Amino acid sequence: MKNIKIEWCENFIKKTFEKKQCKGIEVGYFWDMAERSGLWERGTYGTPMSKALEELTKVEIISDENGNYLYSVFRLA
């Protein structure tokens, strides 16, 4: 994997939320976009993208009316 800077990942995250004009992005969909951008490689952990997400977002669990898990989203902090 190429040498990726956290700053590039932070810019990607901010621009993605701005472009999508959304409050949250489903976690799996976000990782697909990050992989297509070349800033993240599937199966890697502790990467610059992970660190940028830690700094800029929080994970929110979305549940149905009965409290059953539906999916998780990244939200800008």
N, C-alpha and C positions, 0 to 999 in steps of 0.2 A: 504494500500500500504506500502511496506517496506521502510526503511530509505535509500534513494538513495542519493549519493553524486554528486555534480555538476562535480567533477573531473572524475567520472566514465562516465558521459554523454559526457563530452568533449572528453575523450578517444574514446568512441563509435563513435562520429561524425567524428573525425580525421581518425580512422581506416576504417570507412564506405566509406569515400571519397577516401581513399588510395586503398582499396580493389576493389572498383568499377571503379577506374581509370577514374573518370569523373570530369567535371568542375561544374556540377549542378545535383541535385537530385530533382525530382518532389516532391512537398510538401506532397501529400497524400501517395505516396510510401514511403517516409522517415518515416512518422508517423506509417505506417504499420510495417516497420522494427523495429522502436523503441519500439513499443508495443510487438512484438514478442521477443525482447531482454529482456523484463521485466523491462526496465528502464523508461517506460512511460505507463500510463493507459489512455485509451480513455475517453474523457469527463472531463479530469482534466486540470487545467490552473495554471500558475504560479509555475510550477514544476521545479525541477532541470534541466530536459531536456530543458524546455523553456528558462531557464536562460543561459544554455550552448549554445543554438542556438543563443541567443542574442549576446553573446560574440564572437562567431566564424563565424557566417554566416550573409549574407544579403539575403533578398528575392527579386527575380527578376521576373517581369511579362513577360511572353512570349506571343506575339501577332502575328496575321497573317499579311499578307501584307497590309490589309486594316485597321490595328490598332485594330481589334477585339480581345478581351481577349481569349487566348487558355488555359493557365495553369500557375502556379507559381512554381518556383524552389528555393531551398536553394543553395547558392553558398558560398564557403569559402571566408571569407573577407581577 
